[in-house]
Amino acid sequence: MSDGDSPIVLPDDPSFGGEVQVDYPGYRSTRWRAPDAPLVTLPEELHDPLGPVFGDGHVSEFDRDLTAGHEGEPLGERIVVTGRVLDIDGHPLQGALVEIWQANAGGRYRHEVDQHPAPLDPNFTGAGRCLTDDDGRYRFITVKPGSYPWGNHENAWRPAHIHFSVFGRAFTQRLVTQMYFPGDPLFEFDPIFHSVRDPKARELLVSRFDLATTTPEWALGYQWDIVLGRGGTGTTPLEEDEA
């Protein structure tokens, strides 16, 4: 499948380099997002802050439920998304701030830039956050996001996904990635998904349906662990640019 003279999804090729291709020809906007100059070293005071930038008092238990806080229930398939944030050795990371944002069930974000013809849901804003517990676990209640067109190439649609951000104890310690849902037919055509060059690494971006997490008569459950590490086997692929 191609867009003019350029393939939409390029074949897997070791010559592309690392696990994540940050300047990926099939994903057009990376030409503006990917760095083209050496990284700048931050001042030392930003490397070693005197204290955490945020604490437990700033994150409410209600922040993890994206279906609450409105006049009614949001439209769509209610789901529970849960998992653990781990280091490369499998140790849980306690107190990490996990934030998510997503499109609604119709595939539209509540953002002024998103103007594609899908309805906004007055009962869904599409953002939530929580702190991981002592076992490194996070848990969100939300609705399954819809696919949406994104204009990268002719007839381009994104697979259903949820954006994840994980903070350490300071805002200089942030990692961003995306979680997908199993069996999505759009995987084959999505250059963002394929910018993760290693097929095994791509699989780590896909959640798994979990009957034990599923709440009878209420919500389907999905499990997805985030394993932090740079380029190690079994670590979650991360975005180099939070945009």
C-alpha positions in Angstrom: 0.0 0.0 0.0 1.5 3.4 -0.9 0.8 7.1 -1.0 2.1 8.4 -4.3 5.7 7.2 -4.6 6.2 6.5 -0.8 4.9 3.4 0.9 2.5 4.1 3.8 3.9 1.3 6.0 7.5 0.5 5.2 8.7 -3.1 5.5 10.7 -4.1 8.6 14.3 -3.4 7.8 17.2 -3.6 10.3 18.9 -0.8 8.4 16.4 1.6 9.9 18.3 1.4 13.1 16.9 1.3 16.6 13.8 -0.1 18.2 11.8 3.1 17.6 12.2 5.1 14.4 11.8 8.7 15.6 12.1 10.1 12.0 10.0 7.6 10.2 9.3 8.4 6.5 5.8 6.8 6.6 4.8 9.1 9.5 5.0 12.5 7.9 4.9 14.8 10.9 8.1 13.2 12.3 10.0 15.4 9.9 9.0 18.4 12.1 9.0 16.5 15.4 12.2 14.5 15.3 15.3 16.3 16.6 17.9 17.4 14.0 20.5 18.7 16.4 22.3 17.2 19.5 20.4 17.1 22.8 21.0 20.0 25.2 22.1 19.0 28.7 19.8 20.4 31.4 21.2 22.5 34.3 22.3 20.4 37.2 19.6 21.8 39.5 17.0 20.2 37.2 18.7 16.8 37.5 18.4 16.7 41.3 15.3 18.6 42.5 15.0 19.2 46.2 11.6 17.5 46.4 8.9 16.0 44.4 7.0 18.3 42.1 3.7 16.7 43.0 2.3 14.5 45.8 -0.5 12.3 46.8 -2.7 15.3 47.8 -2.9 16.5 44.2 -4.3 13.3 42.7 -7.8 12.3 43.7 -9.3 8.8 43.6 -11.9 10.2 41.2 -9.2 11.2 38.7 -8.9 7.6 37.6 -12.5 7.2 36.5 -13.0 8.9 33.1 -16.7 8.0 33.1 -17.5 10.0 36.2 -17.9 13.7 37.0 -20.4 14.5 34.3 -24.2 14.9 34.3 -24.6 11.4 32.7 -22.9 8.3 31.5 -20.6 8.6 28.4 -21.5 6.7 25.3 -19.6 3.6 24.3 -18.2 0.4 25.6 -17.1 0.8 29.3 -13.7 -0.8 30.0 -11.3 -1.2 32.8 -7.6 -0.8 31.9 -5.1 -1.8 34.5 -1.5 -3.0 34.8 1.8 -2.5 36.5 4.7 0.0 36.0 7.9 -2.0 36.4 11.6 -1.4 35.9 13.6 -3.6 33.6 14.3 -6.1 36.4 10.6 -6.5 37.2 10.6 -4.4 40.3 7.4 -2.3 40.8 7.6 1.5 40.7 5.6 2.9 43.5 4.1 6.4 43.4 4.6 7.0 39.7 2.1 9.4 38.2 0.3 7.8 35.3 -1.8 10.0 33.0 -3.9 9.0 30.1 -5.8 10.8 27.3 -7.9 9.5 24.5 -10.6 10.0 21.9 -14.2 9.2 22.8 -16.1 6.2 21.5 -16.8 8.0 18.2 -13.1 8.6 17.7 -13.0 12.4 18.5 -10.8 14.2 21.0 -12.2 17.1 23.1 -9.7 19.5 21.5 -10.2 22.5 19.3 -7.8 21.1 16.7 -9.9 17.9 16.2 -12.7 19.0 13.9 -13.4 15.7 12.0 -17.1 15.0 11.7 -17.7 12.7 14.7 -19.9 13.8 17.6 -18.4 15.1 20.9 -19.7 13.4 24.0 -20.8 16.0 26.7 -20.2 13.3 29.3 -16.7 12.4 28.3 -13.6 14.6 28.5 -11.1 11.9 27.8 -8.3 12.4 30.4 -7.4 10.8 33.7 -4.6 10.2 36.1 -3.6 8.1 39.1 -0.6 7.2 41.2 0.7 3.6 41.2 0.3 1.7 44.4 2.8 -0.3 46.4 2.7 -3.1 43.8 3.3 -0.6 40.9 -0.3 -1.0 39.8 -2.5 1.6 38.1 -6.2 1.2 37.2 -8.5 3.3 35.0 -12.2 3.2 34.2 -13.0 4.6 30.7 -14.7 3.8 27.4 -13.0 2.1 24.5 -11.8 4.8 22.1 -12.9 4.8 18.5 -10.6 4.9 15.4 -10.3 8.2 13.6 -8.9 9.7 10.4 -5.7 11.7 10.7 -4.7 12.9 7.2 -1.2 11.4 7.1 -1.9 9.8 3.7 -4.9 8.9 1.6 -7.6 7.2 3.7 -5.4 7.1 6.8 -7.1 5.9 10.1 -5.5 5.4 13.5 -6.1 2.1 15.4 -8.0 2.5 18.6 -5.4 3.6 21.3 -4.9 5.3 24.6 -2.0 7.7 25.2 0.0 7.0 28.4 2.4 9.3 30.2 4.5 8.1 33.2 6.2 10.6 35.5 8.9 9.9 38.0 9.2 12.3 40.9 9.8 15.4 38.8 8.5 16.8 35.5 11.9 16.3 33.9 11.3 12.5 34.4 8.5 11.8 31.9 8.0 9.0 29.4 5.2 8.8 26.8 3.8 5.9 24.9 0.5 4.4 23.5 -1.5 1.4 24.3 -3.5 -0.5 21.6 -6.2 -3.1 21.7 -5.8 -6.7 20.5 -6.9 -7.7 17.0 -7.2 -4.2 15.5 -7.4 -4.5 11.7 -5.8 -1.1 11.3 -2.4 -2.2 12.7 -1.3 -3.3 9.2 -1.8 0.2 7.8 -0.6 2.4 10.7 2.9 4.0 10.3 2.9 5.2 13.9 2.5 1.6 15.1 5.1 0.4 12.6 7.6 3.1 13.6 8.5 0.7 16.3 10.7 -1.4 14.0 10.9 -4.7 16.0 7.7 -6.8 15.6 8.2 -8.3 19.1 8.5 -4.8 20.6 5.3 -3.7 18.8 3.5 -6.6 20.5 4.4 -5.0 23.8 2.2 -2.0 22.9 -0.9 -4.2 22.6 -3.0 -4.8 25.7 -4.6 -8.2 26.4 -8.2 -8.9 27.2 -8.5 -10.2 30.8 -11.6 -12.0 32.0 -10.4 -11.7 35.7 -10.3 -7.9 35.3 -13.7 -7.9 33.6 -16.6 -6.8 35.9 -19.7 -8.9 35.2 -22.6 -7.0 33.7 -20.5 -3.7 33.8 -17.2 -3.5 32.0 -14.6 -5.5 30.0 -11.1 -5.6 31.4 -7.7 -5.1 29.7 -4.3 -5.7 31.2 -1.2 -3.8 30.1 2.1 -3.5 31.9 4.6 -0.7 31.3 8.3 -1.9 31.6 10.7 1.0 31.7 14.1 0.8 30.1 16.0 2.1 27.1 16.1 -0.4 24.3 16.2 -3.5 26.5 14.4 -6.7 25.6 10.9 -6.7 26.9 10.7 -3.0 27.7 7.8 -0.9 26.5 8.6 1.2 23.4 8.4 4.9 24.2 8.0 8.1 22.2 11.0 10.3 22.0 8.9 13.4 21.7 5.9 13.8 24.0 3.9 15.6 21.2 
